[in-house]
Amino acid sequence: MSEAVGFIGLGLMGAGFCKRLLASGRKVVGFDLDPARRSEAQALGVEIVASPAEVARRTRLIGIAVTTTKAVDAVVSGADGVLGAASAGTIVIDFSTTEIAVTKKLAAALAAKGVAFIDAPVSGGPPAAEAGTLAIMAGGTKEAIEAARPLAECLGLFTHMGDVGAGQATKLVNQALCLTNYCIVAEGLRLAEAYGVDASRIPAALAPGLGNSAVLQVMMPRMIAQDFAPRGYARQVLKDLEMLTEAGREHHLAMPMVAQATTLFRMLIGQGHSELDGIAVVKVLPEVAPPAA
């Protein structure tokens, strides 16, 4: 069996990572604040410990998958965090979507102790994590990237984008493309319904054309079925859009499509749907009756 891997954050994405790591023959030592998540991960075969610090004491390659920048900061530099326990030579890989300034701050604090930090946000969701088909956008030193590559390539396509922070910057580009497309696909569905088109046929019909996208192929069928079970929460989509808006503001970038998507997701969450999947944004757009026969 390979050397144990540490994993902090055992929710939807974390569970997908752990399933993949366990299936590859790796031992996983994990932690989550939520007792229910800990129990679920333990049932998968994850060895549960009492804190992020204990994960750091037990392993030298640690993954993090939590939902907010504040949570990443707490995992690394908080009480019982990784920073106080990790030994020199440890590599920490943050798979979360995190503010670039905090990413760089944490990387510098860890580097002072001889611990490498890689920001490696992902795209693809829990099913891709479990299947090992994620897109992984990484920032870090060449040495840390190459040391982490065998593990990362077990999880998906691992692309070194540059120094620390470059992974998060690339994820912002991904979110601009992906999350606005949620809204566009929802609009396309309502348009098809208004004209009496069988929307279930649209993904296959458009697959060879320039209008095709992974979001269209995966999300439109789920919108049609009203399958809003979370594979990623609407509240997380809004968090990413607001992070994206702030990042654009720092460089005075005009991002009108991102602004519109942010408004729609604020409306969705204002209607009480924060725990649904992000594709539930279609609920914000009024349903339309098909044309009369």
C-alpha positions as CSV (number, residue, x, y, z in Angstrom):
1,M,0.0,0.0,0.0
2,S,1.2,3.5,-0.8
3,E,2.1,6.0,2.0
4,A,-1.0,7.4,3.7
5,V,-2.6,10.5,2.3
6,G,-4.2,13.1,4.6
7,F,-7.5,14.7,3.7
8,I,-9.3,17.5,5.4
9,G,-12.9,18.2,4.3
10,L,-15.1,15.1,3.8
11,G,-18.2,16.6,2.3
12,L,-19.5,16.1,-1.3
13,M,-16.2,16.7,-3.0
14,G,-14.0,15.4,-0.2
15,A,-15.9,12.1,-0.2
16,G,-15.4,11.8,-4.0
17,F,-11.7,12.4,-3.5
18,C,-11.5,9.8,-0.7
19,K,-13.4,7.2,-2.7
20,R,-10.9,7.6,-5.6
21,L,-7.8,7.5,-3.3
22,L,-9.1,4.4,-1.5
23,A,-9.9,2.7,-4.8
24,S,-6.3,3.4,-5.9
25,G,-5.0,1.4,-2.9
26,R,-4.0,4.4,-0.8
27,K,-4.7,4.7,2.9
28,V,-6.5,7.9,3.8
29,V,-6.4,9.7,7.2
30,G,-9.1,12.3,7.4
31,F,-10.9,15.0,9.3
32,D,-14.1,17.1,9.0
33,L,-15.8,19.4,11.5
34,D,-19.2,17.7,10.8
35,P,-19.7,14.4,12.8
36,A,-22.0,13.1,10.1
37,R,-19.4,13.6,7.4
38,R,-16.8,11.9,9.6
39,S,-19.1,8.9,10.1
40,E,-19.8,8.7,6.3
41,A,-16.1,8.8,5.5
42,Q,-15.2,6.2,8.1
43,A,-17.8,3.9,6.6
44,L,-15.9,4.3,3.3
45,G,-12.6,3.2,4.9
46,V,-11.1,6.6,5.9
47,E,-9.2,6.6,9.2
48,I,-10.7,9.5,11.1
49,V,-8.6,11.6,13.5
50,A,-9.4,14.5,15.8
51,S,-8.1,17.6,14.0
52,P,-6.2,19.0,11.0
53,A,-3.1,19.0,13.2
54,E,-3.4,15.3,13.7
55,V,-3.8,14.7,10.0
56,A,-0.5,16.7,9.6
57,R,1.3,14.7,12.2
58,R,0.2,11.4,10.5
59,T,0.8,12.2,6.8
60,R,3.2,14.2,4.6
61,L,0.9,14.7,1.7
62,I,-2.4,16.5,2.7
63,G,-5.4,17.4,0.5
64,I,-7.9,20.1,1.6
65,A,-11.4,20.4,0.1
66,V,-13.6,22.8,2.1
67,T,-16.1,25.4,0.9
68,T,-14.8,28.8,1.9
69,T,-11.6,30.8,2.1
70,K,-12.3,31.2,5.9
71,A,-12.4,27.5,6.3
72,V,-9.1,27.0,4.4
73,D,-7.5,29.6,6.6
74,A,-8.8,27.9,9.7
75,V,-7.6,24.4,8.6
76,V,-4.1,25.7,7.9
77,S,-3.4,28.4,10.5
78,G,-6.2,28.1,13.1
79,A,-6.0,26.4,16.4
80,D,-5.1,22.7,15.9
81,G,-4.3,23.6,12.3
82,V,-1.8,22.1,9.8
83,L,0.7,24.9,10.2
84,G,1.5,24.1,13.8
85,A,2.0,20.4,13.3
86,A,3.3,19.7,9.8
87,S,7.0,18.7,9.4
88,A,9.4,20.0,6.8
89,G,9.0,18.3,3.5
90,T,5.2,18.0,3.8
91,I,3.1,19.0,0.8
92,V,-0.3,20.6,1.3
93,I,-2.7,20.6,-1.7
94,D,-5.7,22.9,-1.5
95,F,-8.4,21.7,-3.9
96,S,-10.8,24.3,-2.6
97,T,-11.7,27.5,-4.5
98,T,-10.0,30.2,-2.4
99,E,-9.2,33.9,-2.5
100,I,-5.8,34.4,-4.1
101,A,-4.5,36.8,-1.4
102,V,-5.2,34.2,1.3
103,T,-3.7,31.5,-0.8
104,K,-0.4,33.4,-1.0
105,K,-0.5,34.2,2.7
106,L,-0.9,30.6,3.7
107,A,1.7,29.4,1.2
108,A,4.2,31.9,2.7
109,A,3.5,30.8,6.3
110,L,3.9,27.1,5.4
111,A,7.1,27.8,3.4
112,A,8.7,29.3,6.4
113,K,8.4,25.9,8.0
114,G,9.7,24.0,5.0
115,V,6.2,22.9,3.9
116,A,5.1,23.3,0.3
117,F,1.7,24.6,-0.7
118,I,-0.1,23.9,-4.0
119,D,-3.3,25.7,-4.9
120,A,-5.1,23.2,-7.0
121,P,-8.8,24.1,-7.5
122,V,-10.8,21.6,-9.5
123,S,-13.7,21.4,-12.0
124,G,-16.0,18.5,-12.6
125,G,-17.8,17.9,-9.3
126,P,-18.0,14.9,-7.0
127,P,-18.7,12.3,-9.8
128,A,-15.5,13.4,-11.6
129,A,-13.5,13.3,-8.3
130,E,-14.6,9.7,-7.7
131,A,-13.9,8.7,-11.3
132,G,-10.5,10.5,-11.4
133,T,-11.5,12.7,-14.3
134,L,-11.3,16.2,-12.7
135,A,-9.7,19.2,-14.3
136,I,-7.1,20.3,-11.7
137,M,-5.5,23.7,-12.1
138,A,-2.3,24.0,-10.1
139,G,-0.1,26.8,-8.8
140,G,3.2,26.1,-6.9
141,T,6.9,25.5,-7.3
142,K,8.0,23.1,-9.9
143,E,9.5,20.8,-7.2
144,A,6.3,20.6,-5.2
145,I,4.2,20.0,-8.4
146,E,6.4,17.1,-9.5
147,A,6.4,15.6,-6.1
148,A,2.6,15.7,-5.9
149,R,2.0,14.7,-9.5
150,P,1.5,10.9,-9.0
151,L,-1.3,11.6,-6.5
152,A,-2.8,14.4,-8.5
153,E,-2.8,12.4,-11.7
154,C,-4.8,9.7,-10.0
155,L,-7.5,12.3,-9.6
156,G,-7.6,13.9,-13.0
157,L,-5.9,16.1,-15.6
158,F,-3.3,18.0,-13.5
159,T,-1.9,21.1,-15.2
160,H,0.8,23.3,-13.7
161,M,-0.3,26.9,-14.4
162,G,2.5,28.8,-12.7
163,D,3.5,30.0,-9.2
164,V,1.2,29.9,-6.1
165,G,-2.0,31.7,-6.9
166,A,-2.0,30.7,-10.6
167,G,-4.3,27.7,-9.9
168,Q,-6.9,30.0,-8.3
169,A,-6.6,32.5,-11.1
170,T,-7.3,29.8,-13.6
171,K,-10.3,28.6,-11.6
172,L,-11.7,32.1,-11.8
173,V,-11.5,31.8,-15.6
174,N,-13.2,28.4,-15.4
175,Q,-16.0,29.9,-13.2
176,A,-16.6,32.8,-15.5
177,L,-17.1,30.3,-18.4
178,C,-19.0,27.6,-16.4
179,L,-21.3,29.5,-14.0
180,T,-22.5,32.0,-16.6
181,N,-23.3,29.0,-18.8
182,Y,-25.6,27.6,-16.2
183,C,-27.7,30.7,-16.7
184,I,-27.5,30.5,-20.5
185,V,-28.5,26.9,-20.6
186,A,-31.5,27.7,-18.4
187,E,-32.5,30.5,-20.8
188,G,-32.1,28.1,-23.7
189,L,-34.4,25.5,-22.0
190,R,-37.1,28.1,-21.4
191,L,-36.8,29.2,-25.1
192,A,-37.2,25.7,-26.3
193,E,-40.3,25.2,-24.0
194,A,-41.9,28.4,-25.3
195,Y,-41.7,27.1,-28.9
196,G,-42.8,23.6,-28.1
197,V,-39.4,22.0,-28.9
198,D,-38.6,18.7,-27.2
199,A,-35.8,20.1,-25.1
200,S,-34.6,16.5,-24.2
201,R,-33.3,16.3,-27.8
202,I,-31.3,19.5,-27.7
203,P,-28.0,18.3,-26.2
204,A,-27.6,15.5,-28.9
205,A,-28.8,17.8,-31.7
206,L,-26.3,20.5,-30.8
207,A,-23.3,18.2,-29.8
208,P,-21.4,18.7,-33.1
209,G,-21.9,22.5,-33.2
210,L,-20.3,25.5,-31.6
211,G,-23.2,25.9,-29.1
212,N,-22.2,22.7,-27.4
213,S,-20.6,22.6,-24.0
214,A,-20.1,20.2,-21.1
215,V,-22.7,22.3,-19.1
216,L,-25.3,21.8,-21.9
217,Q,-24.7,18.0,-22.1
218,V,-24.8,17.4,-18.3
219,M,-27.0,20.1,-16.9
220,M,-29.9,20.6,-19.4
221,P,-31.1,17.0,-18.9
222,R,-31.0,17.5,-15.1
223,M,-32.9,20.8,-15.5
224,I,-35.6,19.1,-17.6
225,A,-35.9,16.4,-14.9
226,Q,-35.8,19.0,-12.1
227,D,-33.0,17.0,-10.6
228,F,-31.7,19.6,-8.2
229,A,-30.1,17.2,-5.7
230,P,-26.8,18.9,-4.8
231,R,-23.6,17.9,-6.5
232,G,-22.4,21.4,-5.6
233,Y,-24.6,23.8,-3.7
234,A,-26.1,27.0,-5.1
235,R,-24.6,28.9,-2.1
236,Q,-21.2,27.8,-3.3
237,V,-21.9,29.0,-6.8
238,L,-22.8,32.4,-5.4
239,K,-19.7,32.5,-3.3
240,D,-17.6,31.8,-6.3
241,L,-19.4,34.4,-8.4
242,E,-18.9,37.0,-5.7
243,M,-15.2,36.1,-5.4
244,L,-14.9,36.4,-9.2
245,T,-16.6,39.8,-9.1
246,E,-14.2,41.0,-6.5
247,A,-11.2,39.7,-8.4
248,G,-12.4,41.5,-11.6
249,R,-12.9,44.7,-9.6
250,E,-9.2,44.7,-8.5
251,H,-8.2,45.0,-12.2
252,H,-11.2,47.2,-13.2
253,L,-12.5,44.5,-15.6
254,A,-15.9,44.7,-17.2
255,M,-17.7,41.4,-16.7
256,P,-21.3,42.1,-17.4
257,M,-22.2,38.4,-17.9
258,V,-20.8,37.5,-14.5
259,A,-22.8,40.4,-13.0
260,Q,-26.0,39.1,-14.5
261,A,-25.3,35.5,-13.3
262,T,-24.5,36.8,-9.8
263,T,-27.9,38.6,-9.7
264,L,-29.7,35.4,-10.7
265,F,-28.0,33.3,-8.1
266,R,-28.7,36.0,-5.4
267,M,-32.4,35.7,-6.4
268,L,-32.3,31.9,-6.2
269,I,-30.8,31.9,-2.7
270,G,-33.1,34.7,-1.6
271,Q,-36.0,32.4,-2.6
272,G,-34.6,29.9,-0.1
273,H,-32.8,27.5,-2.4
274,S,-29.3,27.7,-1.2
275,E,-29.0,24.0,-0.5
276,L,-30.0,22.9,-4.0
277,D,-27.6,22.3,-6.9
278,G,-26.5,25.3,-8.8
279,I,-28.6,24.2,-11.8
280,A,-31.7,25.2,-9.8
281,V,-31.0,28.7,-11.2
282,V,-33.6,27.6,-13.8
283,K,-36.2,28.1,-11.1
284,V,-35.6,31.8,-11.2
285,L,-36.8,32.0,-14.8
286,P,-40.6,31.8,-15.0
287,E,-41.9,28.6,-16.6
288,V,-43.7,29.1,-19.9
289,A,-46.6,27.4,-21.5
290,P,-46.0,25.7,-24.8
291,P,-47.6,27.3,-27.9
292,A,-51.3,26.4,-28.5
293,A,-51.8,23.6,-31.0
